[in-house]
Amino acid sequence: MFGSAKYRNYRYGADDHVAVVHTEKIAYKAAIFTTSAIHKAAHTGKFDYGHNFYAKDADALDIMLPERDGLPDYKYMETLISAIQKLVIKDVVLYADSKIAETKNIIQKR
């Protein structure tokens, strides 16, 4: 909660203690990677009810991103997120297939 980062690709509202980072200029999957890096940098336990997260705190975060020639390597970020998504989809399909097989097995036994 405190110092966490979330990616939103739709209109939303936010109240105080929220720093909004606009990612319209980078690709969707690179934005997801960047959000994860921001979360890792900010969600360290440093922020709580006694020390809220403010926009000025975002400026002091050390966000680690892959780089190429001294610039963020957005293409690499997109490729990595795409590969992770494919692995997750594969695992979901395997899980669903196993549940279907178990269900068929139970039905056949009855």
VENLINGI-V743451 format. One record per helix or strand of 2 or more residues. SS is the DSSP state (helix for helix, strand for strand). FROM is the first residue (numbers start at 1). LEN is the number of residues. If there is no record, write none. Layout:
SS,FROM,LEN  SS,FROM,LEN
This chain:
helix,28,15  helix,55,5  strand,67,2  strand,71,2  helix,74,36
